[in-house]
Amino acid sequence: MNTIKRIFFPSIIIFAATACKELKIPNKIFEASERARYERSFSGADSLMIQWKNSFSSAVANRLIVGESNAFTFFADQPEQHAVGYSLELKRGDLLVIEAPGIVPQAKIFVDVLAPGEDTGKAKSEILENGRITRFTESTGLYKVVIQPEIGYRIPFELKIYTQPSISFPVAGKGNRDVQSFWGASRDGGGRSHEGVDIFAPRGTPAVAVTDGVITRTGNQGLGGKQVWLRDGILGNSYYYAHLDSILTESGRQVRTGDTLGRIGNTGNAAGGPTHLHFGIYTAGGAVDPYPYIRKRPVQASGSVPKMPEEKGIKAGTNLRSGPGTKYETLTLISRKVPVEILSATGSWYHVKTEGGQEGFVQKERLQK
């Protein structure tokens, strides 16, 4: 183990620079957030800044929720400038991606991602860099994402909020449908639970590195049979590959994402059964469910930004829903026609705000002039 430590710890600096760029680690932990710096430097009218800050607070407080893959049009061309805030369920290991493709390069679009129960005063807001931000999810829960353009920005833009796997898939050429045994499944007649996922593939299929890192151990022993342990240099996680037919790496070797570590088999306690890879992730706190880290997800294609609808009211008898679909709960029933501001659109659903400050989603057919 001492030899492994001497190899690994000097490599942290190397991997911090070269490993998966999507895992963004804040480098301004002790500095004020982008939002706070902007507020301090703003030289315009106080009334504009007050309205801007109130809009942020309103977006944080709303009860709107969206799914894991969303594409909106943000209607920034409003008489009064607004922020939009949406909650979404994230799992540990998800990579949250927020994009605004096509925005003016010099524009400041502020993004705040609030963890469950987080004080908004402690949030570390960021600015979209090249129209994109990624954030690794460290714990499962309902997160709030708030998007707000700088004061004076009046150009509608496309906004995407979605999740992706935070590491690569560990079996070459395979995907979600090949995962057939999941985290927590009963083992040994209930004597233990499954601390990983099983990915089924033909014998000899390459098992590959899910991230840049160093091989800390290989061997042929115990339940896992022929196995490889890979450790990354950013999060410090260990990735466990078990039941291999052959091992094609060695302890102390530095590897890159996609390098072949071994070939799929059924050694150890999988002997005689179908060939597969048992894949596990171990953090400082113990084993965690690896599926959110590797699950592949589609991304909605970019589209043209539609014009603001001419309708600026909603019909009597309209349900304001918490999300863009009938499956979401009704927040309130609008009993009479009321004027609204339209903040965003996704498909045939519009995020609206009434004069009284109520927010919700309505279908396009419920809009009225």
N, C-alpha and C positions, 0 to 999 in steps of 0.2 A: 504493500500500500504506500510506503514512503516513496518508492520510485514513481508511482503514479502521481503522487502529489507534486513532486518536483517537475514532472512533465506538464501537469495540467495548469497550475496556477500562473506561471508565466504566460500561458497562452490566452488568458482571459483578455488581455489587452488586444491581442491579435483578433480574437473572435468578436470582440465588441465592435470592431471596425468592419469586419467582413461578413459576419453571419447575417441571417435573414433581415434585410433592411426594413421589412414590414413591421417588425417588433420595435416600435419606436419607444426609446427610453428618454424621458424628459431630461434635458441638460441644463434646465434653468430652475431647478427645484426650489432654490432659495430666493429667487427673484419674484417681483410682482408679475401678475398675469398680464397677458396682452391686453385684456379688457381694462385692467386697472391703469396700465400705462397710457392707453388711449384716452381714458377719462381724464387723467391728469394733464395730458398735453392738448386737449381740445380747447380751441380758442374762440369758438362760435358762441352763439347766444345760450345763456343758461337754460332757457326754456326748452331748447332742442335736446340738451343733454338730459334734462329731467324726464322728458318724454321718452327718450331712448332707454334710460334706465328703468322707467316704469314698464315699458314694453317687455324688457327682459324678465322682470319680476312676474309679469302676467304669463309669459311663456313657461316659466318654471312652475307656476302654480296650477296650470291647467291640467285636465284629467285625460288628455288625448293619448292614444296608444297606437302603435303600428306594428306590423310584422317584421320579419327578419330581412326582407328584401323590398325596398321601396324606391320609386322614382317619382319625384314631385316637380311641378313648376312652382317656383317661388315668385309670387307677384310683388316685386319690390317697388313697382311704379304705383305707389299709393299716396294719397294726400297726406296721410300720417304714417310714419315709418313704423314697421312692426318687426318683431322677432317671432319665430315659430319654435315650438317646443313639443317634442314627441317622446313618449316613453316606449321602450322596447325591452323584451326579456333577453338577457344575454347569459350565456353559460361560460364557466371558466374554460379558457382555451379558445374561445371565439376571437377572431380578429374583426373588430368593428372598423368599417370603412365609411368615410363621409367624403363625398365628391361634389364638386360644382363645376362640371366640364363646361368650358366655353365662357367662363367669367372673364372680365377685363383683367389682365395680368396684375396691374397695380392696385386692384380693388382689395379692400380689407373686408373679409367675411369672417366673423368671429364664430368660434365653435366652443361650446362648453359641454362636457360630458360629465354628468353628475352621478356618482355611485349611490346606491340605496342609502338614504339617511344622511347624505353628505350635506354639510353646511355650504350654501351658495357663496358665502364670503371666503371660503377656503378653496373654491374651485380654481383650477389652473387653466384658464381659457387660452385658446390658441387661435392662430389665423391660418386659414387654408393656404398651404404652400403649394404652388403650382396646381391649385384647385383640388387638393386632396389631403386628407389626414387619415392615419390609421392608428388604432389604439388596441393593445392587447388587453383582454378581459381577465382580471386576476381572481375574480370571485363571481359566482352565479347570483343573479338578482335582476330587479327591474331598474334600468338606468334611464336617465333623462338626457336627451340630446337637444340642445338649444342652438339655433342658427340665427345670426343677426348681422346684416350688412352694416357697414359704417354709416354714419350720418350723411345724408345727401346722396347715397347710392340709389339710383332709380331705374335700373335695368333689370327686367325679369330674367331669371336664370334657372337652369335645370339643377335639381338637388337630388342626390342619391344617398340613401342611408341603408347599408346592408352589412351582412357578415360574410366572412370567408374563413377557411381553415388557417390557423396560425403557423402550421408546419406542413411539410409535404406528406403525401401519402406513402406509407412504408413499404408497399409492395408494388413493384413496377407493373404498369398496365392494368391495375385493378382500381376499384372504387367502392362506393357505398354499398352496392348490392352484394359485394363479396364479404361484407362484415355480417356474420351470421350468429355470433355469440357475443353478448354485450356485457358491459360493466354490471356487477352485482348479481349475475346469474348464480344460482345455487351450484355448489360443487361438493363431491364426496358425501352425497346424501344430506346436504344441509350443514355439513361440518365446517364449510368455509364458503366464501363468495368469490366470484370471479373478479380479479383485480386487473382488468384489461379488456381487450377485444380480440376476437379470433377472426382472422382474415383468410378465407379459403382460396387456394390457388394450386395449380398443378406442381408436382415435385420439380424442383430445379428453377422455379420462377425466382428472379432476383429479389432479395430483401434489401432495401436501399435506405441510406441515411436521410432522415427527415429534416435535418438541419446541419449546419456546419458544427463541428465539435471534435472531441477526442475520444478514442476508444479507451475505456477505463478497465474493461475486463472481457475476456472470452473464456469459454470452457465447455465441458460436457459433464453435467452433473445434475442431480436432483430431478424435480418435476419438469424443469424446462429443457432438459436434454442439452443439445448443442445450442449455445446461447451467446449473444453479444450484448454488451452494455455500452451505450453511447452517451456522452455528457456534452451539453452545449456550453458556450462561454458567455451567454447573455443572461439567461434566466437561471442557470445552474441546475436545470432539470436533467434527470437520467432517463434514457429511453431503453427499454428492455425488449430484445428480440429473442424469442424462444422457439423450440422444436425445429431448429434448422437442420437441413440435411447435410449441409457443409458450411464451414466458416471461412470467409475469404478476406479477413482482416486480422489485425493483431493488436494487443494492448499497447497503448502509447501512440498509436497512429492518429494523426490529424486527418480528418475527412471533410469532404464538402457535400453539400446537399445533392442527393442523387447517386452518390458513390455506392457501389454494391458492397454489402457487408457479409452476405451469405446467400444461401439458396434455400427455398422453402422445403420443409420435410415434415416428419412426424416423430421426431426423437423424444426421449424422455417419457412422460406418462401419456403422450399422444401415440405411442407405438401401436401399430395395428389399425389406427383410425385414419380418417381422411387427412391429407396433407394440408397444413395451414400454418400461419404465423400467429403466435400469441404476441401481442404488442401491448406494452404497458408503459406508463409514465409515472415516475417517482419524483416528488418535490421534497423540499426540506420538511414539509409536514406529512409526508407519506404518499401513498398511491392516490392518483386521481383518475377520473374517467377520461380516457384518451379520445373518445369519439368526437367531442366538439373540436378538438385540436386538428383532426384530420378529415372531418366530414366535408365532402365536396358540395358546393352550392352554386346554382346558376346566378348570373348577374343580369339584371334587366338591361337591355340595349338602350343606348342613348337615342333620344328622339328630338324632333323640333320643339321649340318652346312656343306653346299656343298663346294667342292674345288673351288679354283679360276679357272675360264675358261682359256683355253689355248689361245683363241682369244684375241689379245691385240690391235685391231684396229676396226674401224667401216666403213661400206661400204659407197661409194659415194651415195648421195641422201637420207641420213638418217636424219630424224627429231630429233633434241634434244628437248625433251619435259620437261615441268616444273614439271611433276609428273609421277608416274608409271601407265600410261594408256593413251589410245587414247583420252579420254575426256579432258586431260590437254592440255594447249596451247603449240604451237611450239615456242621454244625460238630462234632457228636458224636452218637453213637447211645446212647440211654439204655436200658441192658440190663435194668433192673428198675424197678418202680413207685417213683417218688420224689415227695415233696411239693414244691410250688413256690409261689411268689408270682406272681400275675398282675399285670403292670405296665400293660399296655395291650392294646387290641384294634383290629383293622382288618378289617372283613368277618368271615370265618370263621377268621381267624388271630389267635393270641394271643401276645403277648410275655411270656415267663415267665422266672423266675430260680429256680434250684435252691438247696438249702441250701448247696451247695458253691460258689455264686457263678457257675455257668454260666448264660449267657443265650442265648436263641434264640426262634424263632417255631415254634409248633406249631398244627396244625389243631384246631378245637374238638372234633372227635370223638376226639382223643387225650387230652383231659382226663378225669380220673376222680376220684371222691370218695375 
